Amino acid sequence: MSLFDAFRYDGKRVLVVGGATGMGAATAELVQDAGAEVVVMDFAEVKLPGAKAILDEVREAAMRWAEFAAKGGVPEQDARRLFGTFKAV
């Protein structure tokens, strides 16, 4: 078994924030190669084949989290309800 095999993400979902370009895109590709289902959150177009995209302004996402908190919601629980469970972010 190689060192890379020890860090497999088979059957796991990974959220890569800012994963449309640059280092984020490289990270998204790496975890996809490691077997992960990749979800990319970015305001730029996501070009990684097979990745799910959440196209969003980070500011708008932060405002939604603040609304969850103000209503007494637990952001982690709300994220699970909306997007499922993530192995890594």
Buried (B, 14 or more C-beta within 10 A) or exposed (E): EEEEEEEBBEEBBBBBBBBBEEEBBEBBBBBBEBEBBBBBBBBBEBEBEEBBBBEEEEEEBEEEEEEBEEEEEEEEEBBEEEBEEBEEE
